[in-house]
Amino acid sequence: MKRLVLGSICLLASVAFAQVTVHVSAPLSGSGVSSPVPVAATATSSHPITAWQVYLDGSDVFSSSAKSIGTTISAKQGTHQFVIRAWDSTGAYGSQTIETTVGESTSAPTPAQAASTTAGLPTPPSNAKVFSNIEQMTGGWDSCQTAACAGGDGGGTLWQTFNQGSPSMSGRSMEVFHDGTYSNALWWRKMGADDSATNFLWDFYVQLDSASVGAAQALEYDAFQFVGGYNYMIGTECNYAAGVWDTWSEASGKWLHTTVPCKKFSTGTWHHIQWYMTANHSNHTYTYKTLVVDGVVYNLNQTQSAKNLGWADNVGVQWQLDVNGTGTGYQEWVDNAKFTIW
């Protein structure tokens, strides 16, 4: 009888002291966002996660029974409070409270204003051209893995799938995969010519699987513009091998290390990447202005020269996976990808 009572006490203690920890990757506290607001979170506990609830300014706006959540929630312009809460199978719960500001586009800023916004990123003018949810555009994509196109050894297997419900923030993420020893795979989408654009705001979320920690050499994210034969390849990569962000020099055909650190992305959670770049068509140069990673701002102001390759005018974006010497494949998911040009 004593053993039974002791076992009951232990069980009650286990329930009473179960701890649920909520990890929110979007939105970031204190950040400025646009509506609908991406909300993404995971939770950890010694027991299975069984339920989620999201509250906006005290109102219940979202619920789920999934292990993690990725969704978007409409909110009016202004400052708001999100409470993101998860429960485990014992009934214990944990919460995170996020304060964020929802804004909207304003009239065109002056060049000085565009370069000195509080968050390090300009507010696009009302006449900017916006390509939203690029990951949901199921047509018009190209890919390659040859050494001449993507670098590396030209081997391995690659694939791309759309409309992935999990993991996803919008409900329709894009998934890419590649394997092979020191091999690379590149996926790109052209949006059509726009020779007048000289400002580029490249904004998206990525999530990596657990294999990426040991298998990735670098994760590449590029924007490009072709004008009058000149290739403004505004290439960037998180160089896992070197532990820093690299930028691409089109004139020399080389990656250049920056002083911006790039630790390996934690897996199973969404990471927010934002780049602001400009182009000068008069002197055929392009400049890496600002990088924001999960809300942390880095100012680069690094200028490179374009190269005349004779390609037809166009603009677009691309993602690339580089595999290291392990040859192990890994997956990346992309969501809420937006390319704004003006």
C-alpha positions in Angstrom: 0.0 0.0 0.0 2.9 2.4 0.8 4.4 1.7 -2.6 1.1 2.5 -4.3 0.8 5.8 -2.4 4.4 6.7 -3.2 3.9 6.0 -6.9 0.8 8.3 -6.9 2.8 11.1 -5.3 5.6 10.7 -7.8 3.0 10.8 -10.7 1.4 13.9 -9.3 4.8 15.6 -8.9 5.7 14.7 -12.5 2.5 16.4 -13.7 2.8 19.4 -11.5 6.4 20.1 -12.5 6.2 19.3 -16.2 7.7 22.2 -18.1 6.9 23.4 -21.6 9.3 25.8 -23.3 8.0 27.7 -26.3 10.5 28.8 -29.0 9.2 31.5 -31.4 11.1 32.1 -34.7 8.5 34.6 -36.1 7.6 37.2 -35.4 10.6 38.5 -33.4 9.9 40.7 -30.4 10.3 44.4 -31.2 10.3 43.8 -34.9 8.4 45.6 -37.6 6.2 43.3 -39.9 3.5 43.5 -42.5 0.1 41.9 -42.4 -0.6 39.0 -42.6 2.0 38.4 -39.8 4.0 35.1 -40.1 3.8 33.2 -36.8 6.1 30.2 -36.4 7.0 28.3 -33.2 8.2 25.0 -31.8 8.0 23.7 -28.2 9.9 21.3 -26.0 8.7 19.2 -23.1 9.4 15.8 -21.5 5.9 14.9 -22.7 4.4 15.1 -26.2 3.1 18.5 -27.4 -0.6 18.3 -28.0 -2.1 21.7 -28.5 -1.3 25.3 -29.5 -3.1 28.6 -29.1 -2.2 32.1 -30.4 -3.7 35.2 -28.9 -3.6 38.6 -30.5 -4.2 41.4 -28.1 -6.0 39.0 -25.8 -8.3 37.5 -28.5 -8.0 33.8 -29.5 -7.0 33.9 -33.2 -5.4 30.5 -33.9 -5.4 26.9 -32.5 -3.7 23.7 -33.6 -3.0 20.2 -32.4 0.3 19.9 -34.4 3.7 19.4 -32.8 4.8 22.8 -34.1 3.0 25.7 -35.8 3.5 27.9 -38.9 0.8 30.2 -40.0 -0.1 33.8 -40.8 -2.4 36.1 -38.9 -4.0 39.3 -40.2 -3.5 42.4 -38.0 -4.3 46.1 -38.4 -1.5 48.7 -38.6 -0.1 49.5 -35.1 1.6 47.9 -32.2 0.3 44.4 -31.1 0.9 41.8 -28.5 1.0 38.1 -29.5 0.9 35.4 -26.8 1.9 32.0 -28.3 1.1 29.1 -26.0 1.7 25.3 -26.2 0.4 22.5 -24.0 1.8 19.0 -23.5 -0.1 15.8 -22.8 0.0 16.4 -19.0 -1.9 19.7 -19.3 1.2 21.7 -18.6 1.8 24.7 -20.8 4.4 27.4 -21.7 4.0 30.7 -23.4 6.0 33.4 -25.2 4.8 37.0 -25.4 5.9 39.0 -28.4 5.4 42.7 -29.0 5.5 43.7 -32.7 4.5 46.6 -34.9 2.5 46.1 -38.1 3.2 48.8 -40.7 2.2 49.6 -44.3 3.9 51.1 -47.3 4.3 54.9 -47.5 5.2 57.3 -50.2 8.6 57.0 -51.9 11.5 57.8 -49.6 14.4 59.9 -50.6 17.7 58.1 -51.2 18.9 59.3 -47.8 15.8 58.0 -46.1 16.0 54.7 -47.8 19.5 54.2 -46.6 18.9 55.1 -42.9 15.7 53.5 -41.7 15.6 52.3 -38.1 15.7 48.6 -38.9 18.4 49.1 -41.5 16.0 48.3 -44.3 14.2 50.8 -46.5 10.4 51.1 -46.8 9.6 50.4 -50.5 7.7 53.2 -52.3 4.0 52.6 -53.2 4.9 52.0 -56.8 7.4 49.3 -56.0 7.0 46.0 -57.8 6.4 43.1 -55.4 6.7 39.4 -56.1 5.1 37.7 -53.2 5.0 34.0 -52.2 7.6 33.0 -54.8 7.8 29.6 -53.2 4.2 29.0 -54.3 4.9 29.8 -58.0 5.0 26.2 -59.3 5.9 27.1 -62.8 8.8 28.9 -64.5 11.6 27.3 -62.4 15.0 26.0 -63.7 17.7 24.1 -61.9 21.1 22.7 -62.5 23.9 20.7 -60.7 26.7 20.7 -63.3 30.1 22.2 -62.3 29.8 24.9 -65.0 26.4 26.0 -63.7 26.5 25.5 -59.9 30.1 24.8 -59.2 31.1 21.7 -57.2 31.8 18.3 -58.8 28.6 18.2 -60.8 27.3 15.0 -59.2 24.6 14.0 -56.8 20.8 14.0 -56.9 18.5 17.0 -56.6 14.8 17.5 -56.4 12.2 20.3 -55.7 8.6 20.0 -54.4 5.9 22.5 -53.8 2.8 22.9 -51.6 4.4 21.3 -48.5 2.0 21.6 -45.6 4.6 20.7 -43.0 6.9 22.4 -42.1 5.2 25.6 -43.4 4.3 29.1 -42.2 1.9 29.8 -45.0 0.6 26.2 -45.5 2.5 25.9 -48.8 6.3 25.8 -48.5 8.8 24.8 -51.1 11.2 22.0 -50.4 14.6 21.4 -52.1 17.0 18.5 -51.6 20.5 17.7 -52.8 23.2 15.1 -52.0 26.7 14.1 -53.4 30.2 14.7 -52.3 31.3 18.4 -52.7 28.4 18.9 -55.1 26.0 21.8 -55.5 22.5 22.2 -56.8 20.9 25.5 -57.9 17.2 26.5 -58.4 16.2 29.8 -59.9 13.2 31.7 -61.1 13.1 34.7 -63.5 10.5 37.3 -63.0 10.8 39.2 -66.2 12.8 42.3 -67.3 12.8 45.5 -65.3 15.7 47.7 -66.3 14.5 50.7 -64.2 14.9 48.9 -60.9 18.0 49.8 -58.8 16.8 48.8 -55.3 16.2 45.2 -54.3 14.7 43.9 -51.1 15.0 40.2 -50.8 13.0 38.7 -47.9 12.3 35.0 -47.0 12.2 32.3 -44.4 14.2 29.0 -44.5 14.2 25.9 -42.4 16.8 23.1 -42.5 16.6 19.4 -41.5 18.9 17.8 -38.9 21.2 16.4 -41.6 22.2 19.9 -42.7 24.3 20.4 -39.6 26.9 17.9 -40.7 26.3 17.8 -44.4 26.0 21.5 -45.6 29.1 23.3 -47.0 27.2 26.5 -47.7 23.6 27.8 -48.2 23.3 30.2 -51.1 20.6 32.9 -51.6 20.9 35.2 -54.6 19.1 38.0 -56.4 20.0 38.9 -60.0 19.4 41.5 -62.7 20.5 41.4 -66.3 20.5 44.9 -68.0 22.1 45.6 -71.4 24.1 42.4 -71.3 25.5 43.1 -67.9 25.0 40.5 -65.1 24.4 42.0 -61.7 24.6 38.7 -59.8 24.0 39.9 -56.2 25.0 36.5 -54.7 25.1 35.7 -51.0 25.8 32.6 -48.9 26.0 31.4 -45.4 29.4 29.7 -45.5 29.1 26.9 -43.0 32.7 25.9 -43.6 34.1 29.3 -42.8 31.5 30.4 -40.3 30.8 33.8 -42.1 28.5 35.3 -44.7 30.1 35.5 -48.2 29.2 37.9 -51.1 29.7 37.2 -54.7 32.1 39.2 -57.0 30.8 38.8 -60.5 33.8 40.5 -62.1 36.3 38.1 -60.5 34.0 35.1 -60.3 34.9 34.5 -56.6 33.2 34.4 -53.2 34.5 37.0 -50.8 34.3 36.6 -47.0 32.6 39.3 -45.0 33.1 39.9 -41.2 29.4 39.0 -40.6 29.3 35.7 -38.6 27.1 32.9 -39.9 26.6 30.1 -37.4 24.9 26.9 -38.5 21.2 27.4 -38.5 19.3 25.6 -35.8 17.2 22.9 -37.4 13.5 22.4 -37.2 12.7 26.1 -36.9 12.2 29.0 -39.3 14.9 31.6 -39.9 14.2 35.0 -41.4 16.7 36.4 -43.9 16.4 39.8 -45.4 18.9 41.5 -47.9 18.8 45.0 -49.2 21.0 45.6 -52.3 21.2 48.3 -55.0 22.5 48.5 -58.5 24.1 51.4 -60.5 23.6 50.9 -64.2 25.7 53.9 -65.1 29.0 52.4 -63.8 27.9 48.8 -63.9 28.2 48.1 -60.1 26.0 46.6 -57.4 26.2 47.2 -53.7 25.3 44.9 -50.7 23.8 47.4 -48.3 22.2 45.5 -45.4 21.7 42.0 -44.1 19.2 41.1 -41.4 19.2 37.6 -40.0 16.5 36.7 -37.4 16.2 40.4 -36.6 19.9 41.1 -36.2 21.1 43.9 -38.5 24.5 44.0 -40.3 25.5 46.9 -42.5 27.9 46.0 -45.2 28.0 48.7 -47.9 30.1 46.5 -50.1 30.3 47.3 -53.8 31.2 44.9 -56.7 31.4 45.2 -60.4 28.9 43.6 -62.9 30.1 41.7 -65.9 28.9 41.8 -69.5 27.8 38.3 -70.4 25.4 39.3 -73.1 22.4 37.7 -71.4 18.8 39.0 -72.1 17.4 41.5 -69.7 15.7 39.9 -66.6 15.4 39.9 -62.8 15.1 37.0 -60.5 16.1 35.0 -57.4 17.7 31.7 -56.7 18.6 29.2 -53.9 21.5 26.8 -53.9 22.5 23.9 -51.6 26.2 23.0 -51.4 27.1 19.6 -49.9 30.4 19.0 -48.2 32.7 16.0 -48.3 30.3 13.7 -46.4 28.1 13.3 -49.5 25.1 13.3 -47.2 22.0 14.8 -48.6 19.9 17.4 -46.7 16.7 19.4 -47.2 15.7 23.0 -47.0 12.2 24.5 -46.9 11.4 28.0 -48.1 8.4 30.1 -47.2 7.0 33.6 -47.4 9.6 34.5 -50.1 9.1 38.1 -51.3 11.2 40.1 -53.8 10.5 43.8 -53.9 12.1 46.0 -56.6 12.0 49.7 -57.4 
